[in-house]
Amino acid sequence: MKINKKSAPQRTVVEIVKTGGWGSVEYHHKLDCGHTEVRKRYAPTSVISCTGCVKAQMAEDTLAQLSVKPAVFVDFADIHDELTTEIASYEQDIARTRASLAAALGVTVGDVELIVTENDNGQLSISQAMVFLGPSSINNLIKTVN
């Protein structure tokens, strides 16, 4: 984007630094606004136009336009409630199955672990059960079988 130097604000030159070697000399004019203007020639005046201030103003204007757009509020309460209810129902069914299996085997609920998977329809189902038997649980199970 081309910036018109005639419409740029005039700033006081604080310092001029010469850089580069023969044939590629540049003069960095440090201005009181904090920006630096790079030119091919030394500016003999104490005031020059600052294109950095124009760029900064353009950026501020763009940011101001972006911040004015209204925020979009999405209410997830209904979705969250439905999902929470469904998950709670699944967890309740799994806990009942776990307790029933533990009672049938004569072990504690903590000894039973159920593995739940999701099928193609998105429904959860129990695919495996693991029962951890300690010495007392093994003895109790053997006694009930014999």
MODELLER restraints for C-alpha pairs under 7 A, 6 or more apart:
rsr = mdl.restraints
at = mdl.atoms
rsr.add(forms.Gaussian(group=physical.xy_distance, feature=features.Distance(at['CA:3:A'], at['CA:51:A']), mean=6.81, stdev=0.5))
rsr.add(forms.Gaussian(group=physical.xy_distance, feature=features.Distance(at['CA:5:A'], at['CA:49:A']), mean=6.04, stdev=0.5))
rsr.add(forms.Gaussian(group=physical.xy_distance, feature=features.Distance(at['CA:5:A'], at['CA:51:A']), mean=6.53, stdev=0.5))
rsr.add(forms.Gaussian(group=physical.xy_distance, feature=features.Distance(at['CA:8:A'], at['CA:49:A']), mean=5.42, stdev=0.5))
rsr.add(forms.Gaussian(group=physical.xy_distance, feature=features.Distance(at['CA:8:A'], at['CA:50:A']), mean=5.81, stdev=0.5))
rsr.add(forms.Gaussian(group=physical.xy_distance, feature=features.Distance(at['CA:8:A'], at['CA:51:A']), mean=5.93, stdev=0.5))
rsr.add(forms.Gaussian(group=physical.xy_distance, feature=features.Distance(at['CA:8:A'], at['CA:54:A']), mean=6.11, stdev=0.5))
rsr.add(forms.Gaussian(group=physical.xy_distance, feature=features.Distance(at['CA:9:A'], at['CA:49:A']), mean=5.41, stdev=0.5))
rsr.add(forms.Gaussian(group=physical.xy_distance, feature=features.Distance(at['CA:9:A'], at['CA:50:A']), mean=5.86, stdev=0.5))
rsr.add(forms.Gaussian(group=physical.xy_distance, feature=features.Distance(at['CA:10:A'], at['CA:47:A']), mean=6.14, stdev=0.5))
rsr.add(forms.Gaussian(group=physical.xy_distance, feature=features.Distance(at['CA:10:A'], at['CA:48:A']), mean=5.31, stdev=0.5))
rsr.add(forms.Gaussian(group=physical.xy_distance, feature=features.Distance(at['CA:10:A'], at['CA:49:A']), mean=4.30, stdev=0.5))
rsr.add(forms.Gaussian(group=physical.xy_distance, feature=features.Distance(at['CA:10:A'], at['CA:50:A']), mean=6.18, stdev=0.5))
rsr.add(forms.Gaussian(group=physical.xy_distance, feature=features.Distance(at['CA:11:A'], at['CA:31:A']), mean=6.17, stdev=0.5))
rsr.add(forms.Gaussian(group=physical.xy_distance, feature=features.Distance(at['CA:11:A'], at['CA:32:A']), mean=6.39, stdev=0.5))
rsr.add(forms.Gaussian(group=physical.xy_distance, feature=features.Distance(at['CA:11:A'], at['CA:33:A']), mean=6.91, stdev=0.5))
rsr.add(forms.Gaussian(group=physical.xy_distance, feature=features.Distance(at['CA:11:A'], at['CA:47:A']), mean=5.39, stdev=0.5))
rsr.add(forms.Gaussian(group=physical.xy_distance, feature=features.Distance(at['CA:11:A'], at['CA:48:A']), mean=5.62, stdev=0.5))
rsr.add(forms.Gaussian(group=physical.xy_distance, feature=features.Distance(at['CA:11:A'], at['CA:49:A']), mean=6.00, stdev=0.5))
rsr.add(forms.Gaussian(group=physical.xy_distance, feature=features.Distance(at['CA:11:A'], at['CA:50:A']), mean=6.32, stdev=0.5))
rsr.add(forms.Gaussian(group=physical.xy_distance, feature=features.Distance(at['CA:12:A'], at['CA:31:A']), mean=5.65, stdev=0.5))
rsr.add(forms.Gaussian(group=physical.xy_distance, feature=features.Distance(at['CA:12:A'], at['CA:32:A']), mean=5.61, stdev=0.5))
rsr.add(forms.Gaussian(group=physical.xy_distance, feature=features.Distance(at['CA:12:A'], at['CA:46:A']), mean=5.77, stdev=0.5))
rsr.add(forms.Gaussian(group=physical.xy_distance, feature=features.Distance(at['CA:12:A'], at['CA:47:A']), mean=4.44, stdev=0.5))
rsr.add(forms.Gaussian(group=physical.xy_distance, feature=features.Distance(at['CA:12:A'], at['CA:48:A']), mean=6.61, stdev=0.5))
rsr.add(forms.Gaussian(group=physical.xy_distance, feature=features.Distance(at['CA:13:A'], at['CA:29:A']), mean=6.34, stdev=0.5))
rsr.add(forms.Gaussian(group=physical.xy_distance, feature=features.Distance(at['CA:13:A'], at['CA:30:A']), mean=5.90, stdev=0.5))
rsr.add(forms.Gaussian(group=physical.xy_distance, feature=features.Distance(at['CA:13:A'], at['CA:31:A']), mean=4.55, stdev=0.5))
rsr.add(forms.Gaussian(group=physical.xy_distance, feature=features.Distance(at['CA:13:A'], at['CA:32:A']), mean=6.35, stdev=0.5))
rsr.add(forms.Gaussian(group=physical.xy_distance, feature=features.Distance(at['CA:13:A'], at['CA:46:A']), mean=5.36, stdev=0.5))
rsr.add(forms.Gaussian(group=physical.xy_distance, feature=features.Distance(at['CA:13:A'], at['CA:47:A']), mean=5.68, stdev=0.5))
rsr.add(forms.Gaussian(group=physical.xy_distance, feature=features.Distance(at['CA:13:A'], at['CA:48:A']), mean=6.95, stdev=0.5))
rsr.add(forms.Gaussian(group=physical.xy_distance, feature=features.Distance(at['CA:14:A'], at['CA:30:A']), mean=5.55, stdev=0.5))
rsr.add(forms.Gaussian(group=physical.xy_distance, feature=features.Distance(at['CA:14:A'], at['CA:31:A']), mean=5.23, stdev=0.5))
rsr.add(forms.Gaussian(group=physical.xy_distance, feature=features.Distance(at['CA:14:A'], at['CA:32:A']), mean=5.89, stdev=0.5))
rsr.add(forms.Gaussian(group=physical.xy_distance, feature=features.Distance(at['CA:15:A'], at['CA:29:A']), mean=5.97, stdev=0.5))
rsr.add(forms.Gaussian(group=physical.xy_distance, feature=features.Distance(at['CA:15:A'], at['CA:30:A']), mean=5.12, stdev=0.5))
rsr.add(forms.Gaussian(group=physical.xy_distance, feature=features.Distance(at['CA:16:A'], at['CA:27:A']), mean=6.44, stdev=0.5))
rsr.add(forms.Gaussian(group=physical.xy_distance, feature=features.Distance(at['CA:16:A'], at['CA:28:A']), mean=5.55, stdev=0.5))
rsr.add(forms.Gaussian(group=physical.xy_distance, feature=features.Distance(at['CA:16:A'], at['CA:29:A']), mean=4.52, stdev=0.5))
rsr.add(forms.Gaussian(group=physical.xy_distance, feature=features.Distance(at['CA:16:A'], at['CA:30:A']), mean=6.10, stdev=0.5))
rsr.add(forms.Gaussian(group=physical.xy_distance, feature=features.Distance(at['CA:17:A'], at['CA:27:A']), mean=5.64, stdev=0.5))
rsr.add(forms.Gaussian(group=physical.xy_distance, feature=features.Distance(at['CA:17:A'], at['CA:28:A']), mean=5.05, stdev=0.5))
rsr.add(forms.Gaussian(group=physical.xy_distance, feature=features.Distance(at['CA:17:A'], at['CA:29:A']), mean=6.56, stdev=0.5))
rsr.add(forms.Gaussian(group=physical.xy_distance, feature=features.Distance(at['CA:18:A'], at['CA:25:A']), mean=6.93, stdev=0.5))
rsr.add(forms.Gaussian(group=physical.xy_distance, feature=features.Distance(at['CA:18:A'], at['CA:26:A']), mean=5.93, stdev=0.5))
rsr.add(forms.Gaussian(group=physical.xy_distance, feature=features.Distance(at['CA:18:A'], at['CA:27:A']), mean=4.63, stdev=0.5))
rsr.add(forms.Gaussian(group=physical.xy_distance, feature=features.Distance(at['CA:18:A'], at['CA:28:A']), mean=6.35, stdev=0.5))
rsr.add(forms.Gaussian(group=physical.xy_distance, feature=features.Distance(at['CA:19:A'], at['CA:25:A']), mean=5.73, stdev=0.5))
rsr.add(forms.Gaussian(group=physical.xy_distance, feature=features.Distance(at['CA:19:A'], at['CA:26:A']), mean=5.32, stdev=0.5))
rsr.add(forms.Gaussian(group=physical.xy_distance, feature=features.Distance(at['CA:19:A'], at['CA:27:A']), mean=6.25, stdev=0.5))
rsr.add(forms.Gaussian(group=physical.xy_distance, feature=features.Distance(at['CA:20:A'], at['CA:26:A']), mean=6.21, stdev=0.5))
rsr.add(forms.Gaussian(group=physical.xy_distance, feature=features.Distance(at['CA:25:A'], at['CA:40:A']), mean=6.62, stdev=0.5))
rsr.add(forms.Gaussian(group=physical.xy_distance, feature=features.Distance(at['CA:26:A'], at['CA:38:A']), mean=6.59, stdev=0.5))
rsr.add(forms.Gaussian(group=physical.xy_distance, feature=features.Distance(at['CA:26:A'], at['CA:39:A']), mean=5.80, stdev=0.5))
rsr.add(forms.Gaussian(group=physical.xy_distance, feature=features.Distance(at['CA:26:A'], at['CA:40:A']), mean=4.88, stdev=0.5))
rsr.add(forms.Gaussian(group=physical.xy_distance, feature=features.Distance(at['CA:26:A'], at['CA:41:A']), mean=6.93, stdev=0.5))
rsr.add(forms.Gaussian(group=physical.xy_distance, feature=features.Distance(at['CA:27:A'], at['CA:38:A']), mean=5.69, stdev=0.5))
rsr.add(forms.Gaussian(group=physical.xy_distance, feature=features.Distance(at['CA:27:A'], at['CA:39:A']), mean=5.26, stdev=0.5))
rsr.add(forms.Gaussian(group=physical.xy_distance, feature=features.Distance(at['CA:27:A'], at['CA:40:A']), mean=6.00, stdev=0.5))
rsr.add(forms.Gaussian(group=physical.xy_distance, feature=features.Distance(at['CA:27:A'], at['CA:41:A']), mean=6.24, stdev=0.5))
rsr.add(forms.Gaussian(group=physical.xy_distance, feature=features.Distance(at['CA:27:A'], at['CA:42:A']), mean=5.98, stdev=0.5))
rsr.add(forms.Gaussian(group=physical.xy_distance, feature=features.Distance(at['CA:28:A'], at['CA:36:A']), mean=6.24, stdev=0.5))
rsr.add(forms.Gaussian(group=physical.xy_distance, feature=features.Distance(at['CA:28:A'], at['CA:37:A']), mean=5.78, stdev=0.5))
rsr.add(forms.Gaussian(group=physical.xy_distance, feature=features.Distance(at['CA:28:A'], at['CA:38:A']), mean=4.59, stdev=0.5))
rsr.add(forms.Gaussian(group=physical.xy_distance, feature=features.Distance(at['CA:28:A'], at['CA:39:A']), mean=6.54, stdev=0.5))
rsr.add(forms.Gaussian(group=physical.xy_distance, feature=features.Distance(at['CA:29:A'], at['CA:36:A']), mean=5.46, stdev=0.5))
rsr.add(forms.Gaussian(group=physical.xy_distance, feature=features.Distance(at['CA:29:A'], at['CA:37:A']), mean=5.07, stdev=0.5))
rsr.add(forms.Gaussian(group=physical.xy_distance, feature=features.Distance(at['CA:29:A'], at['CA:38:A']), mean=6.19, stdev=0.5))
rsr.add(forms.Gaussian(group=physical.xy_distance, feature=features.Distance(at['CA:30:A'], at['CA:36:A']), mean=4.53, stdev=0.5))
rsr.add(forms.Gaussian(group=physical.xy_distance, feature=features.Distance(at['CA:30:A'], at['CA:37:A']), mean=6.58, stdev=0.5))
rsr.add(forms.Gaussian(group=physical.xy_distance, feature=features.Distance(at['CA:35:A'], at['CA:52:A']), mean=5.86, stdev=0.5))
rsr.add(forms.Gaussian(group=physical.xy_distance, feature=features.Distance(at['CA:37:A'], at['CA:50:A']), mean=6.71, stdev=0.5))
rsr.add(forms.Gaussian(group=physical.xy_distance, feature=features.Distance(at['CA:98:A'], at['CA:109:A']), mean=6.60, stdev=0.5))
rsr.add(forms.Gaussian(group=physical.xy_distance, feature=features.Distance(at['CA:98:A'], at['CA:112:A']), mean=6.39, stdev=0.5))
rsr.add(forms.Gaussian(group=physical.xy_distance, feature=features.Distance(at['CA:98:A'], at['CA:114:A']), mean=6.90, stdev=0.5))
rsr.add(forms.Gaussian(group=physical.xy_distance, feature=features.Distance(at['CA:99:A'], at['CA:109:A']), mean=5.65, stdev=0.5))
rsr.add(forms.Gaussian(group=physical.xy_distance, feature=features.Distance(at['CA:102:A'], at['CA:108:A']), mean=5.74, stdev=0.5))
rsr.add(forms.Gaussian(group=physical.xy_distance, feature=features.Distance(at['CA:102:A'], at['CA:109:A']), mean=5.34, stdev=0.5))
rsr.add(forms.Gaussian(group=physical.xy_distance, feature=features.Distance(at['CA:102:A'], at['CA:112:A']), mean=6.29, stdev=0.5))
rsr.add(forms.Gaussian(group=physical.xy_distance, feature=features.Distance(at['CA:105:A'], at['CA:141:A']), mean=6.87, stdev=0.5))
rsr.add(forms.Gaussian(group=physical.xy_distance, feature=features.Distance(at['CA:106:A'], at['CA:141:A']), mean=6.77, stdev=0.5))
rsr.add(forms.Gaussian(group=physical.xy_distance, feature=features.Distance(at['CA:107:A'], at['CA:137:A']), mean=5.98, stdev=0.5))
rsr.add(forms.Gaussian(group=physical.xy_distance, feature=features.Distance(at['CA:111:A'], at['CA:131:A']), mean=5.55, stdev=0.5))
rsr.add(forms.Gaussian(group=physical.xy_distance, feature=features.Distance(at['CA:111:A'], at['CA:132:A']), mean=4.91, stdev=0.5))
rsr.add(forms.Gaussian(group=physical.xy_distance, feature=features.Distance(at['CA:111:A'], at['CA:133:A']), mean=6.70, stdev=0.5))
rsr.add(forms.Gaussian(group=physical.xy_distance, feature=features.Distance(at['CA:112:A'], at['CA:130:A']), mean=5.87, stdev=0.5))
rsr.add(forms.Gaussian(group=physical.xy_distance, feature=features.Distance(at['CA:112:A'], at['CA:131:A']), mean=4.59, stdev=0.5))
rsr.add(forms.Gaussian(group=physical.xy_distance, feature=features.Distance(at['CA:112:A'], at['CA:132:A']), mean=6.44, stdev=0.5))
rsr.add(forms.Gaussian(group=physical.xy_distance, feature=features.Distance(at['CA:113:A'], at['CA:129:A']), mean=5.72, stdev=0.5))
rsr.add(forms.Gaussian(group=physical.xy_distance, feature=features.Distance(at['CA:113:A'], at['CA:130:A']), mean=5.04, stdev=0.5))
rsr.add(forms.Gaussian(group=physical.xy_distance, feature=features.Distance(at['CA:113:A'], at['CA:131:A']), mean=6.24, stdev=0.5))
rsr.add(forms.Gaussian(group=physical.xy_distance, feature=features.Distance(at['CA:114:A'], at['CA:126:A']), mean=6.68, stdev=0.5))
rsr.add(forms.Gaussian(group=physical.xy_distance, feature=features.Distance(at['CA:114:A'], at['CA:128:A']), mean=6.00, stdev=0.5))
rsr.add(forms.Gaussian(group=physical.xy_distance, feature=features.Distance(at['CA:114:A'], at['CA:129:A']), mean=4.43, stdev=0.5))
rsr.add(forms.Gaussian(group=physical.xy_distance, feature=features.Distance(at['CA:114:A'], at['CA:130:A']), mean=6.29, stdev=0.5))
rsr.add(forms.Gaussian(group=physical.xy_distance, feature=features.Distance(at['CA:115:A'], at['CA:126:A']), mean=5.82, stdev=0.5))
rsr.add(forms.Gaussian(group=physical.xy_distance, feature=features.Distance(at['CA:115:A'], at['CA:127:A']), mean=5.79, stdev=0.5))
rsr.add(forms.Gaussian(group=physical.xy_distance, feature=features.Distance(at['CA:115:A'], at['CA:128:A']), mean=5.09, stdev=0.5))
rsr.add(forms.Gaussian(group=physical.xy_distance, feature=features.Distance(at['CA:115:A'], at['CA:129:A']), mean=5.95, stdev=0.5))
rsr.add(forms.Gaussian(group=physical.xy_distance, feature=features.Distance(at['CA:116:A'], at['CA:124:A']), mean=6.41, stdev=0.5))
rsr.add(forms.Gaussian(group=physical.xy_distance, feature=features.Distance(at['CA:116:A'], at['CA:125:A']), mean=5.49, stdev=0.5))
rsr.add(forms.Gaussian(group=physical.xy_distance, feature=features.Distance(at['CA:116:A'], at['CA:126:A']), mean=4.40, stdev=0.5))
rsr.add(forms.Gaussian(group=physical.xy_distance, feature=features.Distance(at['CA:116:A'], at['CA:127:A']), mean=5.68, stdev=0.5))
rsr.add(forms.Gaussian(group=physical.xy_distance, feature=features.Distance(at['CA:117:A'], at['CA:124:A']), mean=5.58, stdev=0.5))
rsr.add(forms.Gaussian(group=physical.xy_distance, feature=features.Distance(at['CA:117:A'], at['CA:125:A']), mean=5.61, stdev=0.5))
rsr.add(forms.Gaussian(group=physical.xy_distance, feature=features.Distance(at['CA:117:A'], at['CA:126:A']), mean=6.32, stdev=0.5))
rsr.add(forms.Gaussian(group=physical.xy_distance, feature=features.Distance(at['CA:117:A'], at['CA:127:A']), mean=6.24, stdev=0.5))
rsr.add(forms.Gaussian(group=physical.xy_distance, feature=features.Distance(at['CA:118:A'], at['CA:124:A']), mean=4.40, stdev=0.5))
rsr.add(forms.Gaussian(group=physical.xy_distance, feature=features.Distance(at['CA:118:A'], at['CA:125:A']), mean=6.26, stdev=0.5))
